[in-house]
Amino acid sequence: MDKPEKISGAGGKLAVLLPGMGAVATTTIAGVMLARKGLGVPVGSLTQLGTIRLGKRTDKRVPLIKEFVPLSSMNDLEFGGWDIFPEDAHAAAEHAAVLETKHLDLVKDELRAVKPMAGVFYPGYVKRLAGTHIKSAPSKADMVEAVRHDIRTFMKEKGCSRAVAVWCGSTEVYLAASEVHQSIAAFEAGLLASAPEISNAQIYAWACIKEGVPFANGAPNLCVDFPAVWDLAREHRVAISGKDFKTGQTFMKTVIAPAFKARMLGLRGWFSTNILGNRDGEVLDDPGSFMTKEVSKLGVLEHILDAERNKELYGDFYHKVRIEYYPPRGDAKEGWDNIDLFGWLGYPMQMKIDFLCRDSILAAPIVLDLALFMDLAQRAGFHGTQEWLSFYFKSPMVAPDLYPEHDLFIQSMKLKNTLRWMMGEELIHHLGNEYYD
């Protein structure tokens, strides 16, 4: 990734296209609409509330991130997307029951104007849903062209100069990369043959990249993390990132596990269970979709603790993750962790974490930030995997032969240093020796 000589301006409307306009997407859309009217605060968003230190601590230069880098304004965002159900954003938000009526009523007319385009839906990839608002096409290649047509039509009708896509759809069944995913030619042939190895999410991603639209994958699906799509992103010079929004339980793991490692505290076992009742919980009740999520969640501890180099402390710990569909909770997810650790002389200790969170409330600022940062990356001439956005993902994509960095604090430093580097500022290393004799 080369340092940009020039970053294109953020003028004009930015289309924010969301495949999957359920709880996460509608919570994001409504929140942005409320915030730009001064009726709500976008809590959790680095792009809106975060600051960045520049230079020495004594310089006291700590601007807001949105004042430091040329981000699109929330006022210039035009929301659209696809869904397999026909409800407009207001009806979908009411059904999701994340935001209260008193908030939805304040932006009711604007939400009702956001109507989903018919979704790409081959049901074998999400077995617990039955879509009614879906596209029909002779082949998956034709389906890609239909999505490309949607993008062009939306941008023309809404007067947008640029677009970005963030996957907010359901977790698909587990798929491993196969022969069809190894090259552009193989993937294009697979599309023509409607290969079963090509999922709904991959169709959206392929269409977006071909249209020059940067794509962030908010689910653990095999979507933009295989050789063919890397080659396509390089060929079209499009930014991609993923995967799986880091919201509740895994967010806490990427905070707690680095603390154990930093203090050289040992780990014997980490048992995690989740209960949630939204559409995501219903989808994950299917073993195939759960396997996709499980793979995403299980890799975090192994990479942070690095058992190969710390065998005495982490060479034999037991890690288990469960997700249970429990309808009464709705979007109010509970993530419960039991941690068995040990300290000096091997004496055992325990930690219990009970995070009663709100899944879509935590995801919404991530969607906003990814949309704005991915657009910034595209305007800066960055293309391919944007590892500097690992901060937002459970299972961050990295270049081949690299291991992913899961430590939240290292991810935060990488993100902010990338912004400093992009803008020609000195990187912050926190050595601090210049202050002392």
Secondary structure by P-SEA (a helix, b strand, c coil): ccccccccccccbbbbccccccaaaaaaaaaaaaaaaccccccccccccbbbbcccccccccccccccccccccccccccccccccccaaaaaaaaccccaaaaaaaaaaaaaccccccccccccccccccccccccccaaaaaaaaaaaaaaaaaaaccccbbbbbccccccccccccccccaaaaaaaaaaccccccaaaaaaaaaaaacbbbbbcccccccccaaaaaaaaaabbbbbbccccccaaaaaaacaaaaaaacccccbbbbbbbbccaaaaaaccaaaaaaaaaaaaaaaaaaaccccccccccbbbbbbbbbbbcccccbbbbbbbbbbbcccbbbbbbbbbbbccccccaaaaaaaaaaaaaaaaaacccccccccccccccccccccbbbbccaaaaaaaaaaaaaaaacccccccccccccc
